[in-house]
């Protein structure tokens, strides 16, 4: 049985200070000058054209947060900062944190959103800041490479010939699936600006002969071709239930008999109170998309059954569901 929250826990949840300190440090690129170096606050301030007195407060806080280390008057990166927060690192994740910083003001309007039911935005940040969106896609691609092969193996697609990856982003899953199944070809469907990143990733992976691209809005534009399997990974939460039901029905129409639709997303349990991270993510989606939401497996099952899919089954609790045409 989980323990009861203490007053200290309440304060820890309620204070957003450390979050904003870290996001600001990333935005200022504080960690790059410290790559392999031990510098004083005045040296860092000079490199980045910052106020040394205020910077000292921030850097001391980052030491307490275990992101930086301090020896005498000199600061240096911890191994995790050196690995993930220095821009020249091949494992840099700062762009993903910059995305959250770009959404900071939307979170500040949560109270008004709860009062009115209206999201403070009418476009996702990927649409308003396409350059940042492209950089975030590269980070997500790098992170997703670790889970893509296991997902491909889990789905047993030996007989499939044509795959449609809807909202496929950088093509991470399409590439993983094609590597796992030599007889499979894929089409990645996404917005034109996104596919600029996708094409480069696919070319770098040496899979240009097996992965095609279709640019468009999957709510408005038809899917070109007929497919054995379709994947919708982490796209449901960007729109409302009615829109998702229509999209599932649209996918049904482009699958062969016996074709499979696999939906992978962050689903809530039937009570909508867990997983804990997803409950918070649902609020994040509320304030950062026009009509986004998080759904349950049962809601997705209903969309599939209404579209005509049979043998609908939950493949992973609160994570993945599949329907067969």
N, C-alpha and C positions, 0 to 999 in steps of 0.2 A: 504493500500500500504506500503510495507516495506521501512524503512528509508534508505537513502544512507549511505554507509560506510564513516566514518571519518578517518583522518590520524591515530588517536589513535587506531581505530579498525584494520587498516592495520598492525600497529606495533604489536598489540596483537595477530593477526593471524600469523604474521611472526616470532615471537620469540618462540623458542621451549624450552627455558630455564627451565621453571617450569616443563614441561613434563619430562625432563631428570633428574631433581633434584628428583622428586618423584620416578621414576623408579630406580634410584641409591639407594635411601633410602630403597626401598623394597628389592633390591638385597643384600644390606648390612644387611638386617633384623634389621633395626634401631628401629622398633616399638616394637619388642618383649621384650627387656630389660626394656622398660617403662611400661609394663603391670601392671597396678595398682600402679605404682611408680612415684615419682617425683625425677629425677636425674639431676645432673649437667652434663655438656658436658664432663668433665674429667671422671666421673664415667661411662658414656656410652662408651667413647673412650677406657677405660680400659677393659670393658666387651667384646667389639667387636674387640679389637686390632687395633684401628684406630688412625689417627693423630688428636689430640684434636683441634688444631688451625683451620684446614680445616673443621673438623666436625662442629665446632661452626658456620661457615658460612652457611653450609648446613641446620643445625637445625634452625637457625634464619630465613632462607628463608622458611622453612616448617611452621614456626609460621605465617609468613606473608601470606602463602598460606592457612592458617586455617586448617592444618593437625595436627600440634602440638600446644600446649599452653606453655607459659613461665611466670613464677612467680619468680621475682628476678633472681637468677642464675639457677633455677631449671626448667627443661622441663618435660612435661607429655603429654600423648596422648589426643587428642580430643575424644569424644565418637565415632565418625565415624572411627578413626584410631584404637581405642581399639576393635571395633567390627569387622572390615574388614581387618586390616593390621597386627594384631598380630598372629603369626603362630599357636598358640595353640587354637585360636578361632574357633568354629565350623562353622563360617561364613567367614573364611579367603578367600580372593580373590587374594592374592598376586601372585599365580601361573599364573593367567591370565595376570597380569601386567608383570611378568617375561617373558612371551611369547612375549609381545610387545618389551621388552628390547632385547630379542634374535634376533628380526627382525630389530633392529636399523640400523645395517650396510647395510641391504638391502635398506632401505629408503635413505641412503646416496648415493646410486647409481641410484637414480631416474633420474638425469640429463642424465646419459649415456643411461638409458633405453629409455628415450624419444628420444634421438638422434638415437639409433640403432633399437629400437623396440624389443630388446631382454631382457627378464627378467634376473636379476642377479642370479637367483637360478634355479636349475633343480630338487629340491626336497623340499617339504614343511617341515617346522621345526618339525612337528609331526613325520616325517620319520627320520630326522637327529638327533632329540633329543627325542626319544620315552619315556624316563622317565618323561621329562617335559610335553610331550603330555598327558601322563596318568594322571598327576596331574591336568592339565587344564581341562580334561574331567570331573573330579570329581567336579570342580568348576562349569562348565557349567551345569552339572547334577543338582547341588543344585539350581542354578539360574532358570533352566528350569522347576523345579518342580512346580513353581508358575504359569506358563502358560500352562503346560501340561493338567490339568483337563479341563480348559476352551476350549482348542483346541479339546479335545476328545468330549466334549458335542456339540461343534459347528458342528461337522461332521456327527452326527446322524448315528452311525454304529450299531444299534441294531440288524440288520439281518446278519451282517458279522460274519464269523466263524474263518477265517484264515487271518492274517495280515502279510505283509512283510515290515519291516522297513529297508530301504536300507541306508547304512552308518549311522546306528542308534546310534553310539557312545556309551554312557553309558547306553543306553536303556531307557532313560528318557521318551520319548513319548510312547514306547511300554508298559512300566509299567503303565503310566497314562491311556492309552486306555484300558488295561486289567482290571484295577480297575473300570473304568467307565462301562465296558460291561462284565459282568460275563461269557457270552457265547463265548467270544473272546479269541483266542490263537494267539501268535505272534512269528515270527522268526526275529531275529536281524541279519542282514548281515553286516559284517565289517571286517577290517584287523585283523589278529590273535593277534597282540599286543594290539589292542584296546579291543578285546573281553575279554582279561584278566581282564580289569576293569569292563566291562559289566557284566560278570558272577558274580563278587563279589557284584555289586550293586543289581542285580536281586535276588541273594541269600539273601542279607540283607533285601530285600523288601518282602521276603516270596513268590515269584512268580516263582520259579524254575520249578514248575509243569506246567506252562502255557506259558513260554517263552523259545524258543529254540534259538540256535545260529548256524550260518553258517559262517565259516571263508573263506575269499577270497578277490579277487580284483573284484569289480562289473563291471569293464570294460572287464575283461578277463574270469571270472568264471561264470558258469551257476547258475541260481537260482533254488534250489531244492524244488519242490513242486508246488502246484497250490493255488492261493490266491484270496480272495474276495476283498481285498483292499491292495494297496501298498502306502507307504509314502516315499517321497524323501524330507527330511527336511535339508535345508542349505548345499546341496552338489553340486548344479549346478555351483556355482561360482568357484569351484576348477578346472574346465576344460573348454575347448572351446566349441563353439556351435555345431560343427560337432560331437564331442564326446557325448555331451548331447543328441543330436537327436538319436544317436545309442542306448544310454542307455534307453531312453523313449520307443523306439521300442522293446527293449529287455524285458522291464517290461510288455509291452502289451502282449507279448507271454506267460507270466506265470499267467495271470489273467483269471478268469472264465468269461463267457459271463455275462455282467452286472457288472463286477468288476470295481473298481474305482482306478484311480491313482491320488493322491493328492501331489502336489508340493508346498512346502513352502520355500520361499527364500527371499532374499533382491532384489527386482526388481526395475528397473528404470522406470520412466514414459516415454511415447513415445518420448519426446524431449531429454531424457537422462540427464536432468539437475536437477531433483529432484527424490526422497527426498534428501535433502542436505547431510544427513549422508551417504546415499548410494553412492552418487557421489564420496565422499572421500574414502569410502570403496572400490570402484572399483579401485582406484589408489593403495590402500593398497594391494589388490589382485594381481594387475599387478606386483608389485615388490617382492611379497612374495610367488608366485606360478609360475610354469613354463609356464602354458598356461591359467591360470584362468581369469575370466571376470565376469562382472555383465550384466544381460540381462533384457529385457522388458517382460511383460506379453505376448505381442503379439508374441514374439519369441518362448516362451514356448507353446503358443497355436498352432503355426505352427508345432512344433515338435510333439505334440499330434495328430493333425489332419493327418499329414503325416504317423504316426504310425498306424492309424486306429481308434483312439478314436473318439467318437461322443459326442454330448452334452457337449462340452468343455465350462466351465464357470469360470469366475473370482470370487472367494469366498471373497477375501479381497483385496482392492486396493493396488497394489505394494507389495503384501505379499503372496497371495495364489491362486492357480488355480487348477481346477479339471477336469478330463476327464473320461468318462464312456466307457467301451468296449462294 
